[in-house]
Amino acid sequence: MKYLDRTLRTPQENLAADEALLDWREEESGDEILRFWEPRQHFVVLGYSNRTRVEVNLDSCKKLGVPVLRRCSGGGTVLQGPGCLNYALLLKIHDDSPLTNITKANAFIMNRNRNALNSLLDGKVLIQGHTDMTLQGLKFSGNSQRRKRHFLLFHGSFLLNLDLALVEQVLKMPSQQPQYRRRRAHKDFLTNVNLPADEIKEALKRAWVAGDALKEIPKSCVEQLVKEKYSTNAWNFKF
């Protein structure tokens, strides 16, 4: 597996890069990839099928200058920004592998990630909901996937020291909630783990045996996706 530690200039480019990497591997195959990136500004990211006005406080976002974007995978709506560490796994789907369907893939990937984080957090990490990681019932990581025939994208974020008060301002209570949330407000449901990003990166690199650095990315595909998709209202406000 190759690793890529690269944050692109804009939120749109970073979201597009995950999809571009998936398309690239699906079309040309090649090594699996573990990517890291860290946002430089705050922005809201909707899951693929989320309804904007249901999940997002648009007035607050406009007032605060927080862009609202949409990703290519499922899951819920989140706030991204400084204090988040994002990762993406591009994994090959073999006929006899645990990645052959969504449920098995979730279990396989989340358990490996949990074991990696447990090495840093004294073995206290739990998997709750479908793909949440928690400490003492508080969520610090959410994840989702998008699948193609030969490769899948599994990506998510870790809350290191995100401004959780801002989450309350820009996100409404989610329309769909895991049972363990118990309708808690964002401030009572989320937590930061206060770990250095590099420690998590190294733990995940060891867990996924990610060795050599990836030296190229499909830049033209990223640029095209940004232009035609991730910078358009037709995509970001499609629901």
Summary of the structure (lengths in Angstrom):
residues: 239
radius of gyration: 16.9
end to end distance: 35.8
largest distance: 50.7
contacts: 757
relative contact order: 0.22
helix: 36%
strand: 25%
